[in-house]
Amino acid sequence: MIASNLVQIRSELPINVKLVAVSKYRPVDELLQAYDAGQRVFAESRPLELEVKAQALPGDCEWHFIGHLQTNKLRNVLPYVSMIHSVDSMHLLEAIDRANTAAGRVTDVLLEVHVAMEESKQGFDASELRGPSVVEALQKNCKGLRIRGLMAMASNTDDLDRVDADFAAVQDLFESIRRDNPSLEAFDQLSIGMSGDWRIALRHGATMVRIGSAIFIDNQ
Ligand SMILES: *Cc1c(COP(=O)(O)O)cnc(C)c1O
């Protein structure tokens, strides 16, 4: 089932879109099934769970972090991850930079943008990131990380027009940041789309989709 879900999803993904398997809450044996089916990129949302699984899976896996991250948990996350999708505040950005600078490490990060209608969602407002050299200025102060792009979640709703509008708003922000910050070296990643809406996200320029239940639970 996990293997056939992966085959089905991969068959619909353009080759330039990375499939990030969201393995949070799933037991290690299910991750190993995905591994045996060729999956190498996994995402977790809790630091301790990430540590346990990163140590349990073979060493050629790539780990991404997608959950809200408290600065006192950075030491449990930074040694394992190749990307943090969920940088949702200046405070966290600075803390990652400090920890990495001390350790001589550089981590790829995405800035999480709040576009959904739910008020509780984490993330930057688009207005905080828009404008000439705004993200360039953030990057300039941070040698311990590379700002690679944006991550967002659409509104949690059955209204597909609303989901489409949310992704369109992120795509617009992503493209405007690229135009307004020409010196950013590798601002080229847009992480949008989950199990219920990744096909919509593909229409709005997703370069990474984060899919959990459609791999590990559903038979979609
Ligand atoms: C859980 C989670 C996902 C995956 O959600 P599914 O609906 O199971 O695909 C993607 N992104 C984030 C940030 C998540 O927390």
The ligand as an SDF file (V2000), in Angstrom:
LIG
                    3D

 15 15  0  0  0  0  0  0  0  0999 V2000
    1.2930   17.0850    8.5980 C   0  0  0  0  0  0  0  0  0  0  0  0
    1.8280   18.0700    7.6620 C   0  0  0  0  0  0  0  0  0  0  0  0
    1.8560   17.8230    6.2730 C   0  0  0  0  0  0  0  0  0  0  0  0
    1.2720   16.5780    5.6440 C   0  0  0  0  0  0  0  0  0  0  0  0
   -0.1060   16.5630    5.7640 O   0  0  0  0  0  0  0  0  0  0  0  0
   -0.9720   15.4270    5.0130 P   0  0  0  0  0  0  0  0  0  0  0  0
   -2.3060   16.0510    4.8970 O   0  0  0  0  0  0  0  0  0  0  0  0
   -0.9350   14.2360    5.9010 O   0  0  0  0  0  0  0  0  0  0  0  0
   -0.3300   15.1830    3.7090 O   0  0  0  0  0  0  0  0  0  0  0  0
    2.4320   18.7840    5.4630 C   0  0  0  0  0  0  0  0  0  0  0  0
    2.9420   19.9210    5.9580 N   0  0  0  0  0  0  0  0  0  0  0  0
    2.9370   20.1930    7.2690 C   0  0  0  0  0  0  0  0  0  0  0  0
    3.5170   21.4730    7.7450 C   0  0  0  0  0  0  0  0  0  0  0  0
    2.3740   19.2920    8.1570 C   0  0  0  0  0  0  0  0  0  0  0  0
    2.3630   19.5840    9.4730 O   0  0  0  0  0  0  0  0  0  0  0  0
  1  2  1  0
  2  3  1  0
  2 14  2  0
  3  4  1  0
  3 10  2  0
  4  5  1  0
  5  6  1  0
  6  7  2  0
  6  8  1  0
  6  9  1  0
 10 11  1  0
 11 12  2  0
 12 13  1  0
 12 14  1  0
 14 15  1  0
M  END
$$$$
